[in-house]
Every structure is written in C-alpha cells, then in structure tokens.
Amino acid sequence: MACLQSASISILVNGSPTKEFKLGRGVRQGDPLSPFLFILATEGLNALTKSVLKNNMFEGVEIGRDKSFIKTIGDGGNTAFWSDAWASSIPFEQSYNRLFRLERNRAVRVKERQLWDGNTTISAWDWIREPTGRTLTELQQIIALIASIPMDHSKSDSWKWELSGNGLFSTNKLSKLIDSKVFIWRARKKRLPTLYELDKRGIDLNSVRCQLCDDDIESVDHALVFCKHVFEIWEKVFDWWGVNLLSSISINELFQGSSNSGMTEFGSKLWQAITWATGYLIWHNRNQKIFNNKAWTAPIALCDIQVKSFDWVAKRCREKKIDWHNWVHNPHIFLV
C-alpha cells in the first residue's frame, strides 16, 4: 500500500506537464504492480465464477447440433466430416471410432465424402482397408444417419443461433441474456443497488425509504416483492398461473422456485423462468420510474412479463412445444 500511496503523477496538457499530485486509486501507466493487481482481481473473479457454476446459477452456452448454436449443412465445404458434430450431438470420430481409424484422410470435409452430381448425393470413401464386421455395421449406421440430414448443395454451411428469432447472432441480444442472468445472481446475493444496500456501503443518502411507496426501507426484498405496487404485480402473475402466493415469501424463495410443490420438474423450470422474468422486469421498470418518471401499471406489467417469459422459454425449451395462446390463456397445462 505504501507503494500505491506514495506514487505521484502529472498529466500532459497541450504538451506541458501539470503539477504533480498523489494517486487516489489505481497505479501509473506501465507500473510493474499493474499485472500483479490484475492477477489478484482475476483470481477473485475466477473463484466467483466457479462458485456460481457449482450452484447452477450460470450455464455455459453449448455449441453444436441441438444446442444454442446449430450448424446448418449446405454443401459441406466448411464442415469436418469426422470431428464436427454435424449429423448428431457427438462427432463421428467419437461415436464410430473403429471406422474413424480406417479413414485415410481424417481432416476430410463433408463435401468430399458426400458428392453431389446435380440430382443425388453419392458417398465417396477412402479407407486404409475395406470395413468388415463391426466397422461395416458402423458404416451402414453412418450412411443411414447421413440420409436423414437435409443438405442444400446450393449454399455454404452456416450457423444458426437458436436464441434469436431470425437465427442471426446479435451481441445486443446476447448482452441482454447475460444481463438477466447477472441480475438474478445479484438479487439472490442482495447485491442490487437499493437505497438500503447503498447506505450499507457508506453512500450518503437523504433517505433509505422506498421511492415508490414510502412505506418501508428499500431493501432488495422490499423493492422486488413487498412494495405494495410490486406485490400487486406478483399477485397477477401468480393468479395467471393459478399458483398460491404466500405473503411472507422472499425473493430468494421465489427465484429458487420454493412455491413449486405439486409441479412436475418441467413445470418447475417454467415457473422459475416466470419468476426470473418478473423480478427482472420489476427491477428494470423500478429504475425507469425513478430516473425517467415512466409509469408501469400492473396490467401492463403482466403483458410485458408474458411476452418476456415466453421469449425466454420458447427459444430454449425442447421438451415440449410452447405455443403463445396456451402460454397466455392456459398456462396450467404446462405444469403437469
């Protein structure tokens, strides 16, 4: 700390240095302490990331067939026949290892093994020795599997992002997805900047009472659940899904899905998505009201929650087909 506190700097303004002054935080450019401070910060971030992954609060984005990013096979020119998971969730080199060992060119592309003559696709193989026995059986299985995969030889191979309606990847859309996950983690850890939490960190405030209802201290639980304007929204959401709302429930219990007794595992996952979407939108619109004076009534809130939660679930759910009409009017059918 002595090294940090004793350092002084000056700034060049129009080519002339200013008077030296002490550093309040951080280090000077090029200071050898900088990489050590970086390591300290990244070690803490790494430990925190491992913790949230262990507790199933974050999930990685999986790439491959039937994952968030799906490869659409065109002419097969950009897809490795053996090492890419293009025909199933597991690459052929793993699922048909015996046959793979007979391949003469293990980096071969799909296009070179599935030749297009303008009308039909012809398989072309190049083996070290001809497959027999179990390897011949594996070859027959691969041929049958490939026959079920649609290929458009007039186009190049491409990636489709399942979490986007048009299939195109967007950093803006991804940042919103990440932001929602981070919000859930911050809410459960009581790390949202409510007035009570800001006051605990030593920030001087005129008041720590809720800025929406002025009935109580604005803690995380109050801001997201117990404020009378917010609780009205939760009542509508619970009524929409036909679930009993407990007046003493906390945000942690809501996000963990403790009200899911009697639901199937699939129904519990859907209900958790509902509570996450509700909490996320409550916080977003709380800030819009405070900083931009934008009103958000309970009926409008319910419509926004229905749209947001359907968008989250419909793009991720592969267990059942989720349709908009039943999502809004008969959501209970998804709970059983």
C-alpha atoms as one frame of an Amber mdcrd trajectory, in Angstrom:
protein
   0.000   0.000   0.000   2.931   2.333   0.657   3.968   1.991  -2.994   0.489
   2.938  -4.145   0.010   5.823  -1.731   3.464   7.356  -2.225   3.252   7.474
  -6.047   2.599  10.789  -7.728   1.829  11.673 -11.334   1.446  14.614 -13.643
  -0.626  14.940 -16.811   0.412  16.406 -20.137  -1.964  19.188 -21.165  -1.222
  20.555 -24.639   2.259  19.096 -24.354   3.061  20.667 -20.965   3.073  18.661
 -17.699   0.817  19.761 -14.865   1.861  19.948 -11.233   2.377  16.512  -9.664
  -0.384  15.098  -7.479  -0.946  11.938  -5.452  -2.857   8.977  -6.856  -6.265
   8.352  -5.275  -6.652   4.870  -6.721  -5.029   2.629  -9.312  -1.427   2.803
 -10.499   0.513   4.734 -13.093   0.679   3.572 -16.696   3.427   0.959 -17.031
   3.731   0.430 -13.282   5.136  -3.104 -12.627   2.483  -3.556  -9.919  -0.270
  -3.459 -12.552  -0.048  -7.122 -13.671   0.026  -8.294 -10.031  -3.125  -6.302
  -9.251  -4.718  -7.761 -12.370  -3.925 -11.299 -11.180  -5.467 -10.561  -7.774
  -8.668  -9.322  -9.415  -8.920 -12.191 -11.919  -8.280 -14.806  -9.216 -11.235
 -13.450  -7.267 -13.383 -13.369 -10.420 -12.339 -16.929 -11.272 -13.280 -18.187
  -7.802 -16.608 -16.350  -8.003 -17.362 -17.817 -11.451 -16.621 -21.345 -10.243
 -18.913 -20.782  -7.266 -21.919 -19.677  -9.339 -21.378 -22.545 -11.810 -21.230
 -25.041  -8.940 -24.518 -23.671  -7.596 -26.137 -23.880 -11.076 -26.725 -20.130
 -11.193 -24.979 -19.715 -14.555 -24.836 -22.073 -17.512 -22.383 -22.093 -20.378
 -23.519 -21.647 -23.980 -23.250 -25.002 -25.745 -22.363 -25.166 -29.440 -23.337
 -27.998 -31.759 -26.359 -29.863 -33.014 -29.410 -29.340 -30.758 -27.544 -26.622
 -28.826 -27.754 -22.801 -28.738 -25.665 -22.551 -31.902 -26.674 -25.031 -34.604
 -24.699 -25.646 -37.742 -26.814 -25.840 -40.883 -25.178 -28.002 -43.519 -25.162
 -26.583 -47.011 -22.655 -28.079 -49.424 -20.500 -29.378 -46.554 -17.405 -27.441
 -47.633 -16.783 -25.850 -44.225 -17.613 -28.840 -42.043 -15.176 -31.562 -40.951
 -16.763 -34.948 -41.626 -15.292 -36.726 -38.602 -14.516 -34.073 -35.975 -17.550
 -31.742 -36.238 -20.879 -32.683 -34.594 -22.881 -32.043 -37.766 -25.090 -35.134
 -38.062 -25.605 -35.839 -34.352 -24.679 -34.350 -30.992 -21.437 -36.404 -30.946
 -18.767 -36.250 -33.706 -18.352 -39.388 -35.806 -14.746 -39.757 -34.640 -16.093
 -40.475 -31.141 -19.284 -42.402 -31.865 -17.755 -44.505 -34.676 -14.171 -44.685
 -33.524 -13.340 -48.047 -35.158 -14.427 -46.780 -38.563 -12.662 -43.484 -38.000
  -9.347 -45.333 -37.567  -9.767 -46.751 -41.083 -10.125 -43.269 -42.621  -7.188
 -42.303 -44.810  -7.827 -38.517 -44.563  -9.086 -37.743 -41.063  -9.423 -33.996
 -41.758 -11.706 -34.577 -44.744 -14.700 -32.301 -45.275 -18.306 -33.428 -45.630
 -18.299 -32.162 -49.211 -15.546 -34.620 -50.127 -17.405 -37.601 -48.690 -20.876
 -36.631 -49.930 -20.545 -35.838 -53.635 -23.386 -34.052 -55.414 -23.926 -34.878
 -59.079 -26.700 -32.344 -59.582 -29.513 -34.736 -58.720 -28.410 -37.095 -55.940
 -25.751 -37.377 -53.251 -23.142 -40.115 -53.681 -20.995 -41.287 -50.768 -17.270
 -41.431 -51.549 -14.947 -43.210 -49.112 -11.182 -43.618 -48.871 -10.249 -46.401
 -46.447  -6.895 -47.806 -45.394  -8.627 -51.182 -45.759 -12.208 -52.073 -46.515
 -14.564 -52.122 -43.484 -15.696 -55.554 -42.333 -17.609 -56.927 -39.368 -18.317
 -54.254 -36.753 -16.748 -51.483 -38.845 -19.045 -52.382 -41.730 -22.005 -52.148
 -39.357 -20.794 -48.699 -38.238 -20.526 -47.602 -41.871 -24.106 -48.694 -42.544
 -25.263 -46.740 -39.482 -23.432 -43.604 -40.653 -24.942 -43.856 -44.141 -28.446
 -44.183 -42.660 -27.842 -41.224 -40.344 -26.475 -39.004 -43.119 -29.505 -39.823
 -45.287 -31.732 -38.195 -42.642 -29.750 -34.922 -42.655 -31.036 -32.297 -45.118
 -28.262 -30.724 -47.198 -28.619 -27.716 -49.504 -25.763 -28.026 -52.001 -26.563
 -24.594 -53.463 -25.473 -22.850 -50.242 -22.444 -22.782 -47.980 -22.531 -24.164
 -44.442 -23.796 -21.653 -41.869 -24.502 -21.252 -38.161 -27.939 -20.562 -36.725
 -28.398 -19.032 -33.271 -31.389 -20.695 -31.618 -31.878 -17.888 -29.089 -32.695
 -15.405 -31.840 -35.948 -15.388 -33.775 -34.238 -14.820 -37.130 -31.344 -17.191
 -36.416 -28.768 -14.399 -36.546 -26.349 -13.848 -33.670 -26.544 -10.405 -32.061
 -24.212  -9.056 -29.386 -27.048  -6.806 -28.247 -29.356  -9.806 -27.739 -26.601
 -11.785 -26.038 -25.795  -8.903 -23.668 -29.461  -8.765 -22.636 -29.457 -12.515
 -21.928 -26.284 -12.195 -19.857 -27.674  -9.132 -18.070 -30.758 -11.085 -16.972
 -28.576 -13.895 -15.552 -26.355 -11.418 -13.710 -29.446  -9.711 -12.315 -30.709
 -12.997 -10.800 -27.347 -13.625  -9.152 -27.140 -10.058  -7.786 -30.698 -10.202
  -6.454 -30.131 -13.504  -4.627 -26.861 -12.210  -3.150 -28.503  -8.904  -2.114
 -26.121  -7.002  -4.395 -28.657  -4.798  -6.171 -28.129  -1.051  -5.545 -31.262
  -0.456  -3.490 -31.191   2.500  -1.090 -30.631   0.214   1.908 -27.691  -1.543
   0.232 -26.169   1.761  -0.875 -26.481   3.088   2.667 -24.676  -0.011   3.998
 -21.761   0.798   1.682 -21.392   4.240   3.216 -23.079   6.295   0.478 -24.685
   9.416   1.910 -28.417   9.435   1.111 -31.278  11.678   2.138 -33.473   8.662
   2.877 -33.449   4.862   2.560 -37.226   4.535   2.319 -38.810   3.047  -0.801
 -39.107   5.665  -3.520 -42.266   4.064  -4.920 -44.430   3.565  -1.829 -42.517
   5.268   1.021 -43.865   2.583   3.377 -40.638   0.833   4.361 -36.865   0.692
   3.935 -35.928  -0.163   0.346 -34.149  -3.490   0.762 -33.821  -5.953  -2.119
 -36.786  -7.996  -0.852 -38.918  -4.875  -0.473 -38.007  -3.477  -3.908 -38.685
  -6.766  -5.713 -41.518  -8.278  -3.630 -43.083  -6.371  -0.741 -43.549  -2.849
  -2.085 -47.336  -2.552  -2.465 -47.024  -1.528  -6.121 -44.762  -4.513  -6.817
 -46.769  -7.036  -4.788 -49.796  -6.228  -6.931 -47.799  -7.400  -9.956 -46.812
 -10.660  -8.253 -50.477 -11.275  -7.397 -51.416 -11.013 -11.059 -48.564 -13.321
 -12.106 -49.493 -15.960  -9.505 -53.157 -15.675 -10.467 -52.229 -16.057 -14.169
 -50.577 -19.420 -13.416 -53.031 -20.489 -10.719 -50.357 -20.676  -8.012 -50.958
 -19.624  -4.388 -48.949 -16.567  -3.367 -47.517 -16.520   0.155 -47.412 -13.046
   1.681 -44.155 -13.776   3.545 -42.167 -15.210   0.614 -38.719 -13.734  -0.107
 -37.011 -13.072  -3.432 -34.632 -15.972  -2.797 -37.556 -18.362  -2.324 -39.252
 -17.010  -5.437 -36.165 -17.403  -7.626 -35.392 -20.862  -6.218 -38.904 -21.971
  -7.036 -39.973 -22.935  -3.490 -43.638 -22.398  -4.456 -43.419 -25.235  -6.943
 -44.810 -28.004  -4.710 -47.008 -30.357  -6.746 -45.457 -29.318 -10.069 -43.521
 -31.614 -12.360 -39.819 -30.996 -12.902 -40.626 -29.435 -16.274 -43.356 -27.273
 -14.739 -40.970 -26.108 -12.011 -38.445 -24.982 -14.620 -41.137 -22.985 -16.423
 -42.324 -21.430 -13.178 -38.773 -20.450 -12.294 -38.446 -18.743 -15.682 -41.656
 -16.817 -14.907 -40.349 -15.591 -11.541 -36.998 -14.626 -13.045 -38.650 -12.660
 -15.841 -40.983 -10.972 -13.355 -38.177  -9.935 -10.993 -36.028  -8.734 -13.882
 -38.802  -6.547 -15.329 -39.808  -5.220 -11.897 -36.258  -4.002 -11.307 -35.938
  -2.563 -14.821 -39.197  -0.644 -14.554 -38.441   0.441 -10.983 -35.414   2.254
 -12.424 -37.452   3.648 -15.323 -39.960   5.099 -12.842 -37.325   6.610 -10.544
 -34.936   8.021 -13.142 -37.238   8.687 -16.130 -40.629   9.005 -14.396 -42.156
   6.286 -16.618 -45.264   4.669 -15.145 -45.711   0.868 -15.164 -49.132  -0.369
 -14.055 -49.894  -3.947 -13.016 -51.992  -4.809 -16.143 -49.231  -3.547 -18.454
 -46.654  -5.335 -16.299 -48.455  -8.673 -16.711 -48.474  -8.302 -20.502 -44.749
  -7.454 -20.509 -43.992 -10.448 -18.272 -45.977 -12.782 -20.509 -44.058 -11.615
 -23.584 -40.657 -11.670 -21.892 -41.080 -15.082 -20.274 -42.478 -16.618 -23.483
 -39.483 -15.253 -25.386 -37.103 -16.815 -22.839 -38.842 -20.199 -22.690 -39.940
 -20.782 -26.298 -36.377 -20.390 -27.618 -34.860 -22.742 -25.044 -37.476 -25.430
 -24.485 -37.024 -28.657 -26.437 -39.033 -30.928 -24.146 -42.453 -29.619 -25.226
 -43.808 -27.225 -27.796 -44.752 -23.949 -26.121 -47.404 -22.018 -28.042 -48.404
 -18.433 -27.351 -52.166 -18.984 -26.969 -51.831 -21.601 -24.223 -48.962 -19.701
 -22.606 -51.284 -16.721 -22.031 -54.680 -18.384 -21.548 -53.995 -21.950 -20.290
 -50.515 -21.964 -18.704 -51.555 -24.587 -16.148 -51.328 -27.307 -18.837 -47.546
 -26.910 -18.812 -47.279 -27.592 -15.071 -48.395 -31.227 -15.224
